[in-house]
Amino acid sequence: MRLAVLKERRAGETRVAATPETVKKLIGLGITVVAVESGAGLASGYPDAAYGEAGAEIAPDAAAALAGAAILLKVRAPLAAGEGEVDELSLIPRDTLLLGTLEALGNPGRAKAYADAGLQACSMELLPRITRAQSMDILSSQANLAGYRAVIEGAAAFDKGFPMLMTAAGTIPAANVFVMGAGVAGLQAIATARRLGGRVSATDVRPAAKEEIKSLGASFVGYEDEESRAAQTAGGYAKQLSAEFYAKQAEVVATHIAKQDVVVTTALVQGRKAPTLVTEAMVASMKPGSVIVDIASDAGGNCALTVPGQAIVTGHGVKILGYSNWPGRIAGAASALYARNLLTFLTTFWDKDAKAPRLPEEDEIVRGVVLTRGGALVHPQLSQAA
Ligand code: NAD
């Protein structure tokens, strides 16, 4: 059994899907060859030599890594014809188990291409958010680091300080930090901003989030009504709410945000564009030198002025950091956790006797992630669309 790890070629992708630590464990499972494409880990701090020491075979290019492979680990979807310098998809042997953040639901045609290529493709971002799946949950591991990194970058861009600084020359007050959206990324952002000494408040629409915000020592700011008390889906995600609710929420936020120094936005509604929570008028109400860090930028952004992929300064001096791929900005740790998530998935669905993966069709986790099998589209959300 040969497993391949490719260099990520999509623009701005700095992570890698296996680390020397997980390579060792993959070999421990009985995988005979772990082939790592040369340079795959370089951008996240894992050189070829470290993979070699862990027992990997270093392949000179994608074709060499993939020849004879039965499993392929990726961070992002493999490049297809016309998407970049290498048509990775055409190099993957039929029947290969492909694990990655494949984003197939939002990219029509991608899953069909996997079916045509005869792959068993798993879109790991579709993993159900259930307790048993927690240790394989790539969304959580990556969001957690994104929340941390966003605060670190927000603090660096803020030209005062986070803690109250008492010096012989006078006192610098603590920064007011406001976190919008208190899911995995937001809760880590709150904790990080508190550790740095900021005065932290936060908002969310899900009722459960209020207690979580308070338990981290931040104050809750928000509008609540009957609608918001039922704002959580069975899967734990926020629901899309009415225009009336969002208007009321915006009123509360508008008065609060004018007094904030650093605003970190993380709000997402599954399957939709990120909600606009910070309007142009709200940005205009903030003091010059304030910073908005928009972690939701890849989903369109929570701030009306965010330019996805860029850091900008507004005409009156508010900085808006709208970088793409926040986990990729802390690539060493993000790769380490992502690689462990994939390893846990493989270990969970590993047939020890056959020394091969076995993904039972009836398993809730497997049903959640498998897009294609035996040349067919099998994911419920894809078969509905087809
Ligand atoms: P997410 O990334 O989908 O969204 C981030 C946050 O934005 C959420 O807390 C959401 O409620 C909030 N939000 C949406 N609209 C908003 C608005 N208008 N104003 C303010 N906030 C808004 O969320 P996530 O971090 O993926 O977490 C989603 C849920 O899944 C949470 O309940 C979390 O506890 C749960 N979860 C469970 C597991 C598990 O059991 N395995 C793992 C991770 C997360």
Residues whose N, C-alpha, C, O or C-beta is under 5 A from the ligand:
A	BS01	NAD	R129 I130 T131 Q134 S140 M180 G181 A182 G183 V184 A185 T203 D204 V205 R206 G235 G236 Y237 A238 T266 A267 L268 V269 P275
